[in-house]
Amino acid sequence: MLRLRDLMQRDVLAVSPDLTLRELVEIFSEEGVSGAPVVANDTVIGVISTTDILDFQEESAGLSLAPGASEDEPETARRKRGSSTPASEFFSEGWEPPDIDALQWMRSTRTRDWDILDQHSVGDVMTRDVLSLPSDATVKSAARFMLEAGVHRLLVIDGGELQGIVTTTDIVRAVAEGKLKG
């Protein structure tokens, strides 16, 4: 039977709770990952993912401004004023040409949404409930656990020490390669 130790990624990108969200977004972009354990003093204290960042941005005021509205204008006044701008123009107006790199564009643009990423840390937004299994857990039990918890990554921890990480992609790859039996 396949165990997590047989499947897990041992080289795990771990991040500090002191990183700004902007620094984290850049690291995720450079590394091509969508989540990482948060480690302080060699102890896993949380997990951060792109979902956590998007949820944070959605909850913040940064995404609620209508075109032409100012940050100082009360939300009720913005709603009452309404907008005659078609939705398609709202979403396309102000965007750079498609040939520019999105991260490069974000670095050069000082928008409220980007600034908010500078003002908050990983520790502010991370999920503190760390979901993990030991390295001797079966892949089947890990898949069931991930499905029930609604997560896409699971930390592998033995004796309080981070050993690796297993993602849904790792499990799908094992199925596609015929490594899972029964």
Secondary structure in CASP SS format (residue, H / E / C, confidence):
PFRMAT SS
TARGET T0000
AUTHOR 0000-0000-0000
METHOD secondary structure of the structure
MODEL  1
M C 1.00
L C 1.00
R E 1.00
L H 1.00
R H 1.00
D H 1.00
L H 1.00
M C 1.00
Q E 1.00
R C 1.00
D C 1.00
V C 1.00
L C 1.00
A C 1.00
V E 1.00
S C 1.00
P C 1.00
D C 1.00
L C 1.00
T E 1.00
L H 1.00
R H 1.00
E H 1.00
L H 1.00
V H 1.00
E H 1.00
I H 1.00
F H 1.00
S H 1.00
E H 1.00
E H 1.00
G C 1.00
V C 1.00
S C 1.00
G E 1.00
A E 1.00
P E 1.00
V E 1.00
V E 1.00
A E 1.00
N C 1.00
D C 1.00
T E 1.00
V E 1.00
I E 1.00
G E 1.00
V E 1.00
I E 1.00
S E 1.00
T H 1.00
T H 1.00
D H 1.00
I H 1.00
L H 1.00
D H 1.00
F H 1.00
Q H 1.00
E H 1.00
E H 1.00
S C 1.00
A H 1.00
G H 1.00
L H 1.00
S C 1.00
L C 1.00
A C 1.00
P C 1.00
G C 1.00
A C 1.00
S C 1.00
E C 1.00
D C 1.00
E C 1.00
P C 1.00
E H 1.00
T H 1.00
A H 1.00
R H 1.00
R H 1.00
K H 1.00
R H 1.00
G C 1.00
S C 1.00
S C 1.00
T C 1.00
P C 1.00
A H 1.00
S H 1.00
E H 1.00
F H 1.00
F H 1.00
S H 1.00
E C 1.00
G C 1.00
W C 1.00
E C 1.00
P C 1.00
P C 1.00
D C 1.00
I C 1.00
D C 1.00
A H 1.00
L H 1.00
Q H 1.00
W H 1.00
M H 1.00
R H 1.00
S H 1.00
T C 1.00
R C 1.00
T C 1.00
R H 1.00
D H 1.00
W H 1.00
D H 1.00
I H 1.00
L H 1.00
D H 1.00
Q C 1.00
H C 1.00
S E 1.00
V H 1.00
G H 1.00
D H 1.00
V H 1.00
M C 1.00
T E 1.00
R C 1.00
D C 1.00
V C 1.00
L C 1.00
S E 1.00
L E 1.00
P C 1.00
S C 1.00
D C 1.00
A C 1.00
T E 1.00
V H 1.00
K H 1.00
S H 1.00
A H 1.00
A H 1.00
R H 1.00
F H 1.00
M H 1.00
L H 1.00
E H 1.00
A H 1.00
G C 1.00
V C 1.00
H C 1.00
R E 1.00
L E 1.00
L E 1.00
V E 1.00
I E 1.00
D E 1.00
G C 1.00
G C 1.00
E E 1.00
L E 1.00
Q E 1.00
G E 1.00
I E 1.00
V E 1.00
T E 1.00
T H 1.00
T H 1.00
D H 1.00
I H 1.00
V H 1.00
R H 1.00
A H 1.00
V H 1.00
A H 1.00
E C 1.00
G C 1.00
K C 1.00
L C 1.00
K C 1.00
G C 1.00
END
